[in-house]
Amino acid sequence: MISNIVLGVSLVILLCVISEKFSYKIGVPALIFFMFVGMLFGSDGIMRIEYSDFSSAEMICSIGLIFIMFDGGFNTNWKSAKAYLNKSITLSTLGVLLTAAISTLCFHYFLSLSWPESFLIAAVLASTDAASVFSILKSNNLDLKEGTSSILEVESGSNDPMAYLLTVTAIGIMQSGKVGNIFMTIFIQLAVGLLMGFIVAYATRYVLSRKNVLTDGLDIIFIIAIVLLCYAVSDKLGGNAYLSVYILGLYLGNIRMNSKRTIIAFFNEMTSLLQILIFFIIGLLSFPKSMPATMPLAFAVVAILTFISRPLMCIILLKPLKCSLKQCLLISWAGLRGASSIVFAIVAVSSGIRLSFDLFHVVFLVSLFSIAIQGALLPYFSKKLDMVEKNANISKTFNDYGETVDFQFAKVHINEGNSWVGKKIKEIDVPFGSQVIMIKRDGKSIAARGKSVVEVNDDLIMNVPPYYPAKKEMVEQVDIYAGHHWANKTVRELAIPDNQLIIMIIRDEEKIIPNGDTIVLENDILLIFKGE
């Protein structure tokens, strides 16, 4: 029995991995193939696996969504995103509310659904899917003009908490028959969610900055536990737990920590596996034979969302923020529905509320159409609207550091008396395998030619081979908090072991290479090399 289960799981994962490779070639998100693999194994598929337990599916998918939300925040590059924060946060909060409001009106008057049902399906479909949007942009290597990539990154990564809050509110209304104080509920959930996210984030940073608190190699396990703790505590206190987890990820993803690249790589791979699991379960839950009956309603919902609710919302909210019409139209078209909407539909179905339509299959078909058709046309519309940033790379908006390359840049400042002053680049003795590629002089960047002459106060930018540290060699970060025993002492006065060296002090935005007379101040960040 166990061997059969293991065999089945391995086959599912292998099929999904192979389908992801195929999806990149045709420009369609791999998530859609994961759903088809689930349908293939489902009750109407070849394997005939009977699975209709929405309660267990809700639990599995909700746990998966916790880490997907955390990874969305962890991979957001704050420096790139903060310039467009007003637009992206407006979309992820007011945008979700306005989309739900317009959709509720349209569903009620155009599709003759009851008010509670209209509000429920509008809430479930109010958010957009980050994984779908960026799998398309990354596979086509598209960066978008006017900061659109960063806007979409933050919007799609942070709008699920609001949609989940509206979904839970709609479910509560249908169960109790009472509207209650919706605005107070929303305020409390958002306030507690934000507060808990920041509290856990600050506490986590404090622990990670302490010496000898965590055993080497356990930082990833520690962060996994913190993510789950953040969600659970926020939920227990009545907060928006998904928002808390997103804030936690956003904060930790934009601070310095040991083994950050390893942590990012782990959570990226973990998120990919969870997405495979979620979309496989979604496909497994579906019954293709039941879909024809729900197609008319699903296509009507898609038309309203794509051509009425989302465009109106974008124009109403973004035009006053000085977005061009082309940008509004592109952001509108990029509002793809995906995993979160289907998970919210599973939450609604498992709650036991009675509906006049098949909510799960309606949302399933809406997401399928959105990813397969709307998503596939996203690169085409981006180019037609002339919104593609040429010679750019979409990976710059993420914290995943892109693909590594076998060189690094180093800066050498030329002081008076340096033996290189007055010499041509071709005459100076640079280390073997290195190359001077640029001279920074008086605020200008000058390409370094062989005949270029080095002057006093030049900064030479060099291309140097990378060094990959041995296992026991590392750089440790030490935060000098108020009252730290190193504060207000010179580097020479610090009791540092012989196998360690302070290689840099980060003070506000300044990076200082210290000597023995450099004074360590409160709020400094020290980077310390530790040898064997």
Secondary structure as the mmCIF struct_conf table of DSSP 4:
data_model
#
loop_
_struct_conf.conf_type_id
_struct_conf.id
_struct_conf.beg_label_comp_id
_struct_conf.beg_label_asym_id
_struct_conf.beg_label_seq_id
_struct_conf.end_label_comp_id
_struct_conf.end_label_asym_id
_struct_conf.end_label_seq_id
HELX_RH_AL_P HELX_RH_AL_P1 ILE A 2 ILE A 26
TURN_TY1_P TURN_TY1_P1 GLY A 27 GLY A 27
HELX_RH_AL_P HELX_RH_AL_P2 ALA A 30 PHE A 41
BEND BEND1 GLY A 42 GLY A 42
TURN_TY1_P TURN_TY1_P2 SER A 43 ASP A 44
BEND BEND2 GLY A 45 MET A 47
HELX_RH_AL_P HELX_RH_AL_P3 PHE A 54 PHE A 74
TURN_TY1_P TURN_TY1_P3 ASN A 75 ASN A 75
STRN STRN1 THR A 76 THR A 76
HELX_RH_AL_P HELX_RH_AL_P4 TRP A 78 ALA A 81
HELX_RH_3T_P HELX_RH_3T_P1 LYS A 82 TYR A 84
HELX_RH_AL_P HELX_RH_AL_P5 LEU A 85 THR A 90
HELX_RH_PI_P HELX_RH_PI_P1 LEU A 91 GLY A 95
HELX_RH_AL_P HELX_RH_AL_P6 VAL A 96 LEU A 111
HELX_RH_AL_P HELX_RH_AL_P7 TRP A 115 VAL A 124
TURN_TY1_P TURN_TY1_P4 LEU A 125 LEU A 125
BEND BEND3 ALA A 126 SER A 127
HELX_RH_AL_P HELX_RH_AL_P8 ALA A 130 SER A 139
TURN_TY1_P TURN_TY1_P5 ASN A 140 ASN A 141
STRN STRN2 LEU A 144 LEU A 144
HELX_RH_3T_P HELX_RH_3T_P2 LYS A 145 GLY A 147
HELX_RH_AL_P HELX_RH_AL_P9 THR A 148 SER A 158
BEND BEND4 ASN A 159 ASN A 159
HELX_RH_AL_P HELX_RH_AL_P10 ASP A 160 SER A 176
BEND BEND5 GLY A 177 GLY A 177
HELX_RH_AL_P HELX_RH_AL_P11 ILE A 182 SER A 209
BEND BEND6 ARG A 210 ARG A 210
TURN_TY1_P TURN_TY1_P6 LYS A 211 ASN A 212
BEND BEND7 VAL A 213 LEU A 214
TURN_TY1_P TURN_TY1_P7 ASP A 216 GLY A 217
HELX_RH_AL_P HELX_RH_AL_P12 ASP A 219 LYS A 236
TURN_TY1_P TURN_TY1_P8 LEU A 237 GLY A 238
BEND BEND8 GLY A 239 GLY A 239
HELX_RH_AL_P HELX_RH_AL_P13 ALA A 241 LEU A 252
TURN_TY1_P TURN_TY1_P9 GLY A 253 ASN A 254
BEND BEND9 ILE A 255 ILE A 255
TURN_TY1_P TURN_TY1_P10 ASN A 258 SER A 259
HELX_RH_AL_P HELX_RH_AL_P14 LYS A 260 LEU A 285
HELX_RH_3T_P HELX_RH_3T_P3 PRO A 288 SER A 290
HELX_RH_AL_P HELX_RH_AL_P15 MET A 291 ILE A 304
HELX_RH_PI_P HELX_RH_PI_P2 LEU A 305 SER A 309
HELX_RH_AL_P HELX_RH_AL_P16 ARG A 310 LEU A 318
HELX_RH_3T_P HELX_RH_3T_P4 LYS A 319 LEU A 321
TURN_TY1_P TURN_TY1_P11 LYS A 322 LYS A 322
HELX_RH_AL_P HELX_RH_AL_P17 LEU A 325 TRP A 333
TURN_TY1_P TURN_TY1_P12 ALA A 334 ALA A 334
HELX_RH_AL_P HELX_RH_AL_P18 ALA A 339 SER A 350
TURN_TY1_P TURN_TY1_P13 SER A 351 GLY A 352
BEND BEND10 SER A 356 PHE A 357
HELX_RH_AL_P HELX_RH_AL_P19 LEU A 359 PHE A 369
HELX_RH_PI_P HELX_RH_PI_P3 SER A 370 GLN A 374
TURN_TY1_P TURN_TY1_P14 GLY A 375 LEU A 377
HELX_RH_AL_P HELX_RH_AL_P20 LEU A 378 LYS A 384
TURN_TY1_P TURN_TY1_P15 LEU A 385 ASP A 386
STRN STRN3 VAL A 388 VAL A 388
TURN_TY1_P TURN_TY1_P16 LYS A 390 ASN A 391
HELX_RH_3T_P HELX_RH_3T_P5 ILE A 394 THR A 397
STRN STRN4 PHE A 398 PHE A 398
BEND BEND11 ASN A 399 ASP A 400
BEND BEND12 GLU A 403 GLU A 403
BEND BEND13 ASP A 406 ASP A 406
STRN STRN5 GLN A 408 HIS A 413
TURN_TY1_P TURN_TY1_P17 GLU A 416 GLY A 417
TURN_TY1_P TURN_TY1_P18 SER A 419 GLY A 422
STRN STRN6 LYS A 424 LYS A 424
HELX_RH_3T_P HELX_RH_3T_P6 ILE A 425 GLU A 427
BEND BEND14 ILE A 428 ILE A 428
HELX_LH_PP_P HELX_LH_PP_P1 VAL A 430 PRO A 431
TURN_TY1_P TURN_TY1_P19 PHE A 432 GLY A 433
STRN STRN7 GLN A 435 ARG A 441
TURN_TY1_P TURN_TY1_P20 ASP A 442 GLY A 443
STRN STRN8 LYS A 444 ALA A 447
TURN_TY1_P TURN_TY1_P21 GLY A 450 LYS A 451
HELX_LH_PP_P HELX_LH_PP_P2 SER A 452 SER A 452
STRN STRN9 VAL A 453 VAL A 453
HELX_LH_PP_P HELX_LH_PP_P3 VAL A 454 VAL A 454
TURN_TY1_P TURN_TY1_P22 VAL A 456 ASN A 457
STRN STRN10 ASP A 459 VAL A 464
TURN_TY1_P TURN_TY1_P23 LYS A 471 LYS A 472
STRN STRN11 MET A 474 ASP A 479
TURN_TY1_P TURN_TY1_P24 ALA A 482 GLY A 483
TURN_TY1_P TURN_TY1_P25 HIS A 485 ASN A 488
STRN STRN12 LYS A 489 THR A 490
HELX_RH_3T_P HELX_RH_3T_P7 VAL A 491 GLU A 493
BEND BEND15 LEU A 494 LEU A 494
TURN_TY1_P TURN_TY1_P26 ASP A 498 ASN A 499
STRN STRN13 GLN A 500 ARG A 507
TURN_TY1_P TURN_TY1_P27 ASP A 508 GLU A 509
STRN STRN14 GLU A 510 ILE A 512
TURN_TY1_P TURN_TY1_P28 GLY A 516 ASP A 517
HELX_LH_PP_P HELX_LH_PP_P4 THR A 518 THR A 518
STRN STRN15 ILE A 519 VAL A 520
TURN_TY1_P TURN_TY1_P29 GLU A 522 ASN A 523
STRN STRN16 ILE A 525 LYS A 530
#
